């Protein structure tokens, strides 16, 4: 199953737009931008995204990218366990 990565348009001020565009280039991901993800506390404080409904946050867009990749790998590992 392809991971769904959701971005909040209001979080762009934290530098998430280039990361969103980069992830959109990966055909393995479904990347969606919403006007609001109803996580205003997260949105105001730092870069964040949601991966398959789970909030992923970091101090910088670069750290957010690493955290998103880690969350996807973790989910893939769980998916592989369930198939065995």
C-alpha positions as CSV (number, residue, x, y, z in Angstrom):
1,X,0.0,0.0,0.0
2,X,1.4,3.4,-0.9
3,X,1.8,5.8,2.0
4,X,-0.4,8.9,2.1
5,X,1.6,12.0,3.1
6,X,-0.5,15.0,4.0
7,X,0.7,18.6,4.2
8,X,-1.1,21.6,5.6
9,X,-0.9,24.7,3.4
10,X,-0.8,26.8,6.5
11,X,2.5,25.1,7.5
12,X,4.3,26.4,4.4
13,X,5.8,29.2,6.4
14,X,8.0,26.6,8.1
15,X,9.6,25.6,4.8
16,X,7.6,22.5,4.0
17,X,6.7,23.4,0.4
18,X,10.0,22.3,-1.2
19,X,9.8,19.0,0.7
20,X,6.2,18.5,-0.4
21,X,7.2,19.1,-4.0
22,X,10.1,16.7,-3.7
23,X,8.0,13.9,-2.2
24,X,5.4,14.5,-5.0
25,X,8.0,13.4,-7.5
26,X,8.2,9.9,-5.9
27,X,5.6,7.6,-7.6
28,X,5.6,5.4,-4.5
29,X,3.9,8.1,-2.4
30,X,0.5,9.8,-2.5
31,X,1.1,13.4,-1.4
32,X,-1.8,15.6,-0.6
33,X,-2.0,19.2,0.5
34,X,-4.9,20.5,2.5
35,X,-5.8,24.1,3.5
36,X,-5.9,22.9,7.0
37,X,-5.3,19.6,8.8
38,X,-6.9,20.7,12.1
39,X,-3.6,20.5,14.0
40,X,-3.1,24.2,14.6
41,X,-0.9,23.8,17.6
42,X,1.6,21.7,15.5
43,X,1.2,23.9,12.5
44,X,2.1,27.0,14.4
45,X,5.1,25.6,16.2
46,X,7.2,23.6,13.7
47,X,7.2,21.7,10.4
48,X,4.9,18.8,10.3
49,X,3.1,16.4,8.0
50,X,0.9,13.4,8.5
51,X,1.9,9.9,7.3
52,X,-1.1,7.5,7.0
53,X,-2.9,9.7,9.6
54,X,0.0,9.9,12.1
55,X,1.5,13.3,12.9
56,X,5.2,13.6,12.1
57,X,6.9,16.7,13.4
58,X,10.5,18.0,13.4
59,X,12.6,21.0,14.1
60,X,13.4,21.6,10.4
61,X,12.2,20.6,6.9
62,X,15.3,18.4,6.6
63,X,14.6,16.6,9.8
64,X,11.0,16.3,8.8
65,X,12.0,14.5,5.6
66,X,14.1,12.1,7.6
67,X,11.2,11.5,10.0
68,X,8.8,10.9,7.2
69,X,11.1,8.4,5.6
70,X,11.6,6.6,9.0
71,X,7.8,6.5,9.5
72,X,7.3,5.0,6.1
73,X,9.9,2.4,6.6
74,X,8.4,1.5,10.0
75,X,5.0,1.1,8.4
76,X,6.4,-1.1,5.7
77,X,8.1,-3.3,8.3
78,X,4.8,-3.8,10.1
79,X,3.0,-4.5,6.8
80,X,5.6,-7.2,6.0
81,X,5.2,-8.8,9.4
82,X,1.4,-9.0,8.9
83,X,1.9,-10.7,5.6
84,X,4.1,-13.4,7.1
